[in-house]
Amino acid sequence: MKMQFGTVDQFLNEKNTRVSSLQLLFKQKIVSAQVAKQITNKLQQFKYLKYLEVDMSENPQLCYYGLSQFGDSIKLQMNLTTLELNMKNGFMNSYQVIEFLNQVKQCTSITTMTLNLRANFISEDVKDLACVISQFQNLKTLNLDLSGNSISPQSAANLGKELSNCQNLQHLSLNLQFNWIQDQGAIKLCQWLSNCKNLLSLHLDISNKNEVSQQNKKQLTKKLFKSKQFLTYKIIL
């Protein structure tokens, strides 16, 4: 059974918690730690979830007050296989997300994860964020949106290196638009990703403002992945 909630009151007053699929798509701004705590306490009552989607986009107060508390609740979801979290424009840095992921990785049943971190304050510490992601033991599908942050060439290389340690990852979608990756970062990133042993499909977007030269665009698409037997891959430059 699937449930979707658009308001906090609707969610807090729901009696039926025996559902396998839950979407929390709150439109109103959450402005207090108390409300965030009420939401996460209620979430702990849902003990049979296999799919969870939480939309915190454009809601920095909920991200600030509630992210760690969401981590405490999600790590208890022993049946959860799919987690989708939208934190676009949440005014967060990597360390807040890392704290959250360190909690969530205890939920070892997760095989599919979507993290929308568009337009936050993620830069050099993206390496540590990717390192925690690589510790999700059974993760097979990762959709990671880091567009509109401040990722440098070296940070992009470090990101690829850490993601290459995701031993069971089969499907990767990585959005890095509107960063500052440049030629060096793009090449190193792709070199590391081509080392992902079990990766079957890759969708990589490094277009818009990343300053990748035309010459290196050809190199990326024709050379770096020729030895890797992807079933499908797409690079947007």
NUTILUM-687858 format. One line per field, with one value per atom (N, C-alpha, C): residue in one letter; atom name; x negated, y, z. Coordinates in steps of 0.2 Angstrom, whole numbers, plus 5000, padded with zeros to 4 digits. Atoms other than C-alpha are relative to their C-alpha. Example, Ala and Ser with C-alpha at 12.3 -4.5 7.8 and 13.67 -1.06 7.14 Angstrom:
aa	[a/a/a/s/s/s]
at	[N/CA/C/N/CA/C]
c1	[4996/4938/4996/5004/4932/5004]
c2	[4994/4978/5006/4994/4995/5005]
c3	[5000/5039/5000/4999/5036/5003]
//
This chain:
aa	[m/m/m/k/k/k/m/m/m/q/q/q/f/f/f/g/g/g/t/t/t/v/v/v/d/d/d/q/q/q/f/f/f/l/l/l/n/n/n/e/e/e/k/k/k/n/n/n/t/t/t/r/r/r/v/v/v/s/s/s/s/s/s/l/l/l/q/q/q/l/l/l/l/l/l/f/f/f/k/k/k/q/q/q/k/k/k/i/i/i/v/v/v/s/s/s/a/a/a/q/q/q/v/v/v/a/a/a/k/k/k/q/q/q/i/i/i/t/t/t/n/n/n/k/k/k/l/l/l/q/q/q/q/q/q/f/f/f/k/k/k/y/y/y/l/l/l/k/k/k/y/y/y/l/l/l/e/e/e/v/v/v/d/d/d/m/m/m/s/s/s/e/e/e/n/n/n/p/p/p/q/q/q/l/l/l/c/c/c/y/y/y/y/y/y/g/g/g/l/l/l/s/s/s/q/q/q/f/f/f/g/g/g/d/d/d/s/s/s/i/i/i/k/k/k/l/l/l/q/q/q/m/m/m/n/n/n/l/l/l/t/t/t/t/t/t/l/l/l/e/e/e/l/l/l/n/n/n/m/m/m/k/k/k/n/n/n/g/g/g/f/f/f/m/m/m/n/n/n/s/s/s/y/y/y/q/q/q/v/v/v/i/i/i/e/e/e/f/f/f/l/l/l/n/n/n/q/q/q/v/v/v/k/k/k/q/q/q/c/c/c/t/t/t/s/s/s/i/i/i/t/t/t/t/t/t/m/m/m/t/t/t/l/l/l/n/n/n/l/l/l/r/r/r/a/a/a/n/n/n/f/f/f/i/i/i/s/s/s/e/e/e/d/d/d/v/v/v/k/k/k/d/d/d/l/l/l/a/a/a/c/c/c/v/v/v/i/i/i/s/s/s/q/q/q/f/f/f/q/q/q/n/n/n/l/l/l/k/k/k/t/t/t/l/l/l/n/n/n/l/l/l/d/d/d/l/l/l/s/s/s/g/g/g/n/n/n/s/s/s/i/i/i/s/s/s/p/p/p/q/q/q/s/s/s/a/a/a/a/a/a/n/n/n/l/l/l/g/g/g/k/k/k/e/e/e/l/l/l/s/s/s/n/n/n/c/c/c/q/q/q/n/n/n/l/l/l/q/q/q/h/h/h/l/l/l/s/s/s/l/l/l/n/n/n/l/l/l/q/q/q/f/f/f/n/n/n/w/w/w/i/i/i/q/q/q/d/d/d/q/q/q/g/g/g/a/a/a/i/i/i/k/k/k/l/l/l/c/c/c/q/q/q/w/w/w/l/l/l/s/s/s/n/n/n/c/c/c/k/k/k/n/n/n/l/l/l/l/l/l/s/s/s/l/l/l/h/h/h/l/l/l/d/d/d/i/i/i/s/s/s/n/n/n/k/k/k/n/n/n/e/e/e/v/v/v/s/s/s/q/q/q/q/q/q/n/n/n/k/k/k/k/k/k/q/q/q/l/l/l/t/t/t/k/k/k/k/k/k/l/l/l/f/f/f/k/k/k/s/s/s/k/k/k/q/q/q/f/f/f/l/l/l/t/t/t/y/y/y/k/k/k/i/i/i/i/i/i/l/l/l]
at	[N/CA/C/N/CA/C/N/CA/C/N/CA/C/N/CA/C/N/CA/C/N/CA/C/N/CA/C/N/CA/C/N/CA/C/N/CA/C/N/CA/C/N/CA/C/N/CA/C/N/CA/C/N/CA/C/N/CA/C/N/CA/C/N/CA/C/N/CA/C/N/CA/C/N/CA/C/N/CA/C/N/CA/C/N/CA/C/N/CA/C/N/CA/C/N/CA/C/N/CA/C/N/CA/C/N/CA/C/N/CA/C/N/CA/C/N/CA/C/N/CA/C/N/CA/C/N/CA/C/N/CA/C/N/CA/C/N/CA/C/N/CA/C/N/CA/C/N/CA/C/N/CA/C/N/CA/C/N/CA/C/N/CA/C/N/CA/C/N/CA/C/N/CA/C/N/CA/C/N/CA/C/N/CA/C/N/CA/C/N/CA/C/N/CA/C/N/CA/C/N/CA/C/N/CA/C/N/CA/C/N/CA/C/N/CA/C/N/CA/C/N/CA/C/N/CA/C/N/CA/C/N/CA/C/N/CA/C/N/CA/C/N/CA/C/N/CA/C/N/CA/C/N/CA/C/N/CA/C/N/CA/C/N/CA/C/N/CA/C/N/CA/C/N/CA/C/N/CA/C/N/CA/C/N/CA/C/N/CA/C/N/CA/C/N/CA/C/N/CA/C/N/CA/C/N/CA/C/N/CA/C/N/CA/C/N/CA/C/N/CA/C/N/CA/C/N/CA/C/N/CA/C/N/CA/C/N/CA/C/N/CA/C/N/CA/C/N/CA/C/N/CA/C/N/CA/C/N/CA/C/N/CA/C/N/CA/C/N/CA/C/N/CA/C/N/CA/C/N/CA/C/N/CA/C/N/CA/C/N/CA/C/N/CA/C/N/CA/C/N/CA/C/N/CA/C/N/CA/C/N/CA/C/N/CA/C/N/CA/C/N/CA/C/N/CA/C/N/CA/C/N/CA/C/N/CA/C/N/CA/C/N/CA/C/N/CA/C/N/CA/C/N/CA/C/N/CA/C/N/CA/C/N/CA/C/N/CA/C/N/CA/C/N/CA/C/N/CA/C/N/CA/C/N/CA/C/N/CA/C/N/CA/C/N/CA/C/N/CA/C/N/CA/C/N/CA/C/N/CA/C/N/CA/C/N/CA/C/N/CA/C/N/CA/C/N/CA/C/N/CA/C/N/CA/C/N/CA/C/N/CA/C/N/CA/C/N/CA/C/N/CA/C/N/CA/C/N/CA/C/N/CA/C/N/CA/C/N/CA/C/N/CA/C/N/CA/C/N/CA/C/N/CA/C/N/CA/C/N/CA/C/N/CA/C/N/CA/C/N/CA/C/N/CA/C/N/CA/C/N/CA/C/N/CA/C/N/CA/C/N/CA/C/N/CA/C/N/CA/C/N/CA/C/N/CA/C/N/CA/C/N/CA/C/N/CA/C/N/CA/C/N/CA/C/N/CA/C/N/CA/C/N/CA/C/N/CA/C/N/CA/C/N/CA/C/N/CA/C/N/CA/C/N/CA/C/N/CA/C/N/CA/C/N/CA/C/N/CA/C/N/CA/C/N/CA/C/N/CA/C/N/CA/C/N/CA/C/N/CA/C/N/CA/C/N/CA/C/N/CA/C/N/CA/C/N/CA/C/N/CA/C/N/CA/C/N/CA/C/N/CA/C/N/CA/C/N/CA/C/N/CA/C/N/CA/C/N/CA/C/N/CA/C/N/CA/C/N/CA/C/N/CA/C/N/CA/C/N/CA/C/N/CA/C/N/CA/C/N/CA/C/N/CA/C/N/CA/C/N/CA/C/N/CA/C/N/CA/C/N/CA/C/N/CA/C/N/CA/C]
c1	[4996/5000/4996/5004/4994/5004/4997/4997/4996/5003/4993/5003/4998/4994/4997/5002/4993/5000/5000/4996/4997/5002/4988/5006/4995/5004/5004/4997/5011/4996/5004/4996/5000/5000/4996/5006/4994/5014/5002/4999/5013/5000/5000/5018/4997/5003/5013/4993/5008/4994/4998/5002/4994/5000/5000/4989/4993/5007/4974/4997/5003/4972/5003/4999/4972/4997/5003/4970/5002/4999/4968/4998/5001/4970/5003/4997/4973/4998/5001/4976/4998/5001/4976/4993/5007/4960/5000/5000/4955/4995/5004/4948/4998/5002/4945/4998/5003/4935/5006/4995/4951/5004/4996/4961/4996/5005/4946/5000/5001/4945/5007/4993/4964/5000/5000/4962/4996/5005/4947/5003/4998/4955/5006/4994/4971/4997/5003/4960/4998/5002/4953/5006/4994/4971/5001/4999/4970/4994/5005/4961/4999/5000/4964/4998/5001/4958/4994/5005/4949/4998/5001/4950/5001/4999/4947/4998/5002/4947/5002/5000/4944/4998/5001/4945/4999/5002/4935/4998/5003/4932/5003/4998/4933/5002/4998/4935/4994/5006/4919/5001/4998/4927/5001/4999/4932/4994/5007/4915/4996/5004/4907/5002/4997/4918/5001/4998/4923/4996/5004/4910/4997/5003/4901/5005/4995/4917/5003/4998/4923/4995/5005/4907/5001/4999/4911/5006/4994/4928/4999/5001/4923/4995/5004/4909/5003/4996/4922/5005/4996/4931/4997/5003/4925/5002/4998/4935/5000/5001/4931/4995/5005/4924/4999/5001/4927/5001/5000/4923/4999/5001/4926/5001/5000/4922/4998/5001/4923/4999/5003/4913/4998/5002/4912/5001/5000/4908/5001/4999/4907/4995/5005/4892/4996/5004/4882/4993/5006/4864/4999/5000/4857/5000/5001/4854/5007/4993/4873/5002/4998/4876/4996/5004/4862/5003/4997/4869/5006/4994/4886/4998/5002/4878/4997/5003/4868/5005/4995/4884/5004/4995/4894/4996/5004/4880/5001/4998/4885/5006/4995/4900/4997/5004/4891/5005/4995/4907/5000/5000/4905/4996/5003/4902/5000/4999/4908/5000/5000/4904/5000/5000/4908/4999/5002/4900/5000/5000/4904/4997/5004/4891/4999/5001/4893/5000/5000/4888/5000/5001/4881/4993/5006/4864/4995/5004/4854/4994/5006/4836/4995/5006/4819/5002/4999/4827/5005/4996/4837/4997/5004/4824/5003/4997/4830/5007/4993/4848/5000/5000/4844/4997/5002/4834/5005/4994/4849/5005/4996/4859/4998/5003/4847/5000/4999/4850/5007/4993/4868/4999/5002/4865/5003/4996/4879/5003/4998/4881/4999/5001/4884/5002/4998/4892/5000/5001/4887/5001/4999/4894/4998/5003/4884/4999/5000/4887/4996/5004/4873/4999/5000/4877/5000/4999/4875/4996/5004/4862/4993/5007/4843/4995/5004/4835/4994/5006/4817/4997/5003/4806/4998/5002/4798/5005/4994/4814/5004/4996/4822/4996/5004/4807/5001/4999/4809/5007/4994/4827/5000/5000/4824/4996/5004/4811/5004/4996/4823/5005/4995/4837/4998/5003/4826/5000/5000/4826/5007/4993/4845/5000/5001/4842/5006/4994/4860/5004/4996/4865/5000/4999/4873/5002/4997/4882/4998/5002/4875/5003/4999/4883/4997/5004/4872/5001/4999/4877/4995/5004/4863/5000/4999/4869/4999/5001/4864/4996/5005/4849/4994/5006/4831/4994/5003/4824/4994/5005/4814/4997/5003/4803/4997/5003/4793/5004/4995/4807/5004/4996/4818/4996/5004/4804/4999/5002/4799/5007/4993/4818/5001/4998/4821/4995/5005/4805/5002/4998/4810/5007/4994/4828/5000/5001/4822/4997/5003/4814/5005/4995/4831/5001/5001/4830/5007/4993/4849/5005/4995/4856/5002/4997/4868/5002/4998/4875/4998/5002/4869/5003/4998/4877/4997/5004/4865/5001/4999/4869/4995/5005/4855/5000/4999/4862/5001/4998/4865/4995/5005/4851/4994/5005/4839/4993/5006/4827/4996/5003/4823/4999/5001/4814/5003/4997/4820/4996/5005/4804/5001/4999/4807/5007/4994/4825/5000/5001/4820/4996/5004/4807/5005/4996/4820/5005/4995/4833/4997/5002/4822/4994/5006/4807/5001/5001/4809/5005/4995/4824/5000/5000/4819/4999/5002/4812/5005/4995/4827/5006/4995/4841/5007/4993/4856/5005/4994/4873/5002/4999/4877/4996/5002/4869/5001/4999/4872/4996/5003/4861/5002/4998/4868/4995/5006/4854/5002]
c2	[4994/5000/5006/4994/5017/5006/4994/5034/5006/4993/5052/5005/4995/5066/5007/4993/5085/5005/4995/5093/4996/5003/5089/4998/5002/5089/4993/5006/5076/4993/5005/5065/4998/5001/5067/4997/5003/5062/4994/5006/5047/4994/5006/5031/4993/5006/5018/5000/4999/5015/4993/5007/4997/5001/4999/5003/4999/5002/4998/5006/4994/5015/5006/4994/5032/5006/4993/5050/5005/4994/5065/5006/4994/5080/5006/4994/5094/5006/4994/5111/5006/4994/5122/5000/5000/5128/4998/5003/5119/5005/4994/5133/4998/5001/5124/4993/5007/5109/4996/5004/5104/4996/5003/5101/4995/5005/5092/4994/5005/5081/4996/5003/5077/4996/5003/5072/4993/5006/5060/4995/5005/5052/4996/5003/5049/4995/5004/5041/4993/5006/5028/4995/5005/5021/4996/5003/5016/4994/5005/4999/4995/5005/4990/5004/4996/5003/4996/5002/4997/5006/4994/5014/5006/4994/5031/5006/4994/5048/5006/4994/5064/5006/4994/5081/5006/4995/5094/5006/4995/5105/5007/4993/5124/5001/5000/5121/4999/5000/5125/4999/5001/5125/4993/5007/5107/4996/5003/5102/5001/4998/5111/4996/5003/5105/4992/5007/5088/4995/5005/5080/4994/5004/5072/4995/5004/5066/4995/5004/5059/4994/5005/5049/4995/5004/5042/4995/5004/5036/4995/5005/5029/4994/5006/5018/4995/5005/5009/4996/5003/5004/4994/5005/4987/4996/5002/4983/5005/4994/4999/4998/5001/4996/5006/4995/5012/5007/4993/5030/5005/4994/5046/5006/4994/5062/5006/4994/5079/5006/4995/5093/5006/4995/5105/5007/4993/5123/5000/5001/5117/5004/4996/5128/4996/5005/5113/4999/5002/5108/4993/5007/5091/4997/5003/5088/4998/5001/5089/4994/5006/5076/4994/5006/5065/4997/5002/5065/4996/5004/5059/4994/5006/5046/4995/5004/5039/4996/5003/5035/4995/5004/5029/4994/5006/5017/4994/5006/5006/4996/5003/5002/4996/5004/4988/4997/5002/4984/5004/4995/4999/4998/5002/4995/5006/4994/5011/5006/4993/5029/5005/4993/5046/5005/4994/5061/5006/4994/5078/5005/4995/5090/5006/4995/5103/5007/4993/5121/5000/4999/5119/5002/4998/5122/4995/5006/5107/5001/4998/5109/4995/5005/5101/4994/5005/5090/4995/5005/5080/4993/5006/5067/4996/5003/5063/4997/5001/5063/4993/5006/5050/4994/5005/5040/4996/5003/5037/4996/5003/5033/4993/5006/5019/4995/5005/5011/4997/5003/5007/4993/5007/4988/4997/5003/4983/5005/4995/4999/4998/5001/4995/5005/4995/5010/5007/4994/5028/5006/4994/5044/5006/4994/5059/5006/4993/5077/5005/4996/5088/5007/4994/5102/5006/4994/5120/5001/4999/5118/5003/4996/5123/4994/5005/5107/5001/4998/5110/4994/5006/5099/4994/5005/5090/4997/5003/5088/4995/5004/5080/4993/5006/5068/4996/5004/5063/4997/5003/5061/4993/5006/5048/4995/5005/5039/4997/5003/5037/4996/5004/5031/4994/5007/5018/4995/5005/5010/4997/5003/5006/4993/5006/4988/4996/5004/4982/5005/4995/4998/4998/5002/4994/5005/4995/5009/5007/4994/5027/5006/4994/5044/5005/4995/5058/5007/4993/5077/5005/4995/5089/5007/4993/5104/5006/4994/5121/5000/5000/5117/5003/4997/5121/4994/5006/5104/5001/4999/5109/4994/5006/5097/4995/5004/5090/4996/5003/5086/4995/5004/5079/4993/5006/5067/4995/5004/5061/4997/5002/5059/4994/5005/5048/4994/5005/5038/4996/5004/5033/4996/5004/5029/4994/5006/5018/4994/5006/5007/4997/5003/5003/4993/5007/4984/4998/5003/4980/5005/4995/4996/4998/5002/4992/5006/4994/5009/5007/4994/5027/5006/4993/5044/5005/4995/5058/5007/4994/5076/5005/4995/5089/5006/4994/5102/5006/4994/5120/5003/4996/5131/4996/5004/5117/5001/4998/5123/4994/5005/5107/5002/4998/5110/4995/5004/5104/4994/5006/5093/4995/5005/5084/4997/5003/5082/4993/5006/5070/4995/5005/5061/4997/5003/5058/4995/5004/5051/4994/5005/5041/4995/5003/5035/4997/5003/5033/4994/5006/5021/4994/5006/5010/4994/5006/4997/4997/5001/4997/4997/5003/4985/5002/4998/4996/4998/5002/4990/5007/4993/5009/5005/4994/5025/5006/4994/5043/5006/4995/5058/5007/4993/5076/5005/4995/5089/5007]
c3	[5000/5000/5000/5001/4995/5003/4997/5005/4998/5002/5000/5005/4996/5012/4998/5002/5007/5006/4994/5024/5006/4994/5041/5004/4996/5050/4998/5003/5038/5002/4999/5041/5008/4993/5060/5003/4998/5061/4997/5004/5050/5005/4995/5060/4997/5003/5047/4999/5001/5048/4997/5003/5040/4992/5007/5023/4998/5002/5012/4996/5004/5002/5003/4997/5009/4997/5003/5001/5005/4996/5012/4996/5005/5000/5003/4997/5012/4996/5004/5004/5005/4996/5019/5003/4997/5027/5008/4994/5043/5004/4997/5055/5007/4993/5072/5000/4998/5079/5002/4997/5088/4995/5005/5072/4996/5003/5064/5004/4996/5079/5000/5000/5078/4994/5006/5060/5000/5000/5063/5005/4996/5078/4997/5003/5068/4995/5005/5054/5003/4997/5067/5001/5000/5068/4994/5006/5050/5000/4999/5053/4994/5005/5036/4993/5006/5023/4996/5005/5008/4995/5004/4999/5004/4997/5006/4996/5003/4998/5005/4996/5008/4996/5004/4999/5005/4996/5009/4996/5004/4994/5002/4999/4996/5008/4993/5015/5005/4996/5024/5007/4993/5041/5001/4999/5039/4999/5000/5033/5006/4994/5047/5006/4994/5061/4999/5000/5054/4997/5003/5044/5004/4995/5058/5003/4997/5066/4995/5005/5049/5000/5000/5050/5005/4994/5067/4998/5002/5060/4995/5005/5044/5001/4998/5051/5003/4997/5060/4995/5005/5044/4997/5002/5042/4993/5007/5026/4994/5005/5017/4994/5006/4999/4996/5004/4991/5004/4996/4998/4995/5004/4989/5004/4996/4997/4996/5004/4989/5005/4996/4998/4996/5004/4984/5003/4997/4990/5007/4993/5008/5004/4997/5012/5005/4996/5018/4997/5002/5018/5000/5001/5015/5007/4993/5034/5003/4997/5038/4996/5004/5024/5002/4997/5030/5006/4994/5047/4999/5002/5040/4997/5004/5028/5005/4995/5043/5004/4997/5051/4996/5005/5036/4998/5002/5031/5004/4995/5046/4997/5003/5036/4994/5006/5025/4995/5005/5015/4994/5006/5004/4994/5007/4986/4995/5004/4978/5004/4997/4983/4996/5004/4976/5005/4996/4983/4996/5004/4976/5005/4996/4983/4996/5004/4970/5004/4998/4974/5008/4993/4992/5000/4999/4999/5000/5000/4994/4995/5004/4988/5001/5000/4993/5004/4996/5006/4997/5003/4993/5000/5000/4994/5006/4994/5012/4999/5002/5006/4996/5004/4993/5003/4996/5005/5004/4996/5016/4995/5004/5001/4998/5002/4996/5006/4995/5013/5001/5000/5009/4996/5002/5007/4994/5005/4996/4994/5005/4985/4993/5007/4967/4995/5004/4960/5004/4997/4964/4995/5003/4958/5004/4996/4964/4996/5004/4959/5005/4996/4965/4995/5004/4952/5004/4997/4956/5007/4994/4970/4998/5001/4971/4999/5001/4965/4995/5004/4959/4996/5004/4947/5005/4995/4962/5003/4996/4971/4995/5005/4955/5000/5000/4954/5006/4993/4973/5000/5000/4970/4996/5004/4956/5003/4997/4966/5006/4995/4981/4997/5003/4970/4997/5003/4962/5005/4994/4979/5001/4999/4978/4996/5003/4975/4997/5003/4971/4995/5004/4961/4993/5007/4945/4995/5004/4939/5004/4997/4942/4996/5004/4937/5004/4996/4942/4996/5002/4939/5003/4998/4940/4997/5004/4930/5005/4997/4935/5006/4995/4945/4997/5003/4941/4999/5001/4935/4995/5005/4920/4997/5003/4909/5004/4996/4922/5005/4996/4934/4996/5004/4920/4998/5002/4914/5006/4994/4931/5003/4998/4936/4996/5004/4921/5000/4999/4923/5006/4994/4941/4999/5001/4936/4995/5004/4922/5003/4996/4936/5004/4996/4944/4997/5003/4942/4998/5001/4942/4997/5003/4934/4993/5006/4920/4996/5003/4916/5003/4997/4918/4996/5003/4915/5004/4997/4918/4997/5002/4916/5003/4998/4917/4995/5005/4905/5004/4997/4909/5005/4996/4916/5003/4998/4919/4996/5004/4906/4998/5003/4898/4992/5007/4881/4995/5005/4865/4998/5002/4862/5005/4995/4879/5000/5000/4876/4995/5005/4861/5004/4997/4872/5005/4995/4886/4997/5003/4874/4996/5005/4863/5003/4998/4873/5007/4993/4892/5001/4998/4892/4995/5005/4877/5002/4997/4888/5005/4995/4900/4996/5003/4895/5003/4998/4899/4996/5005/4893/4997/5003/4892/5004/4997/4895/4996/5003/4892/5003/4997/4895/4996/5002/4893/5002/4999/4891/4998]
//
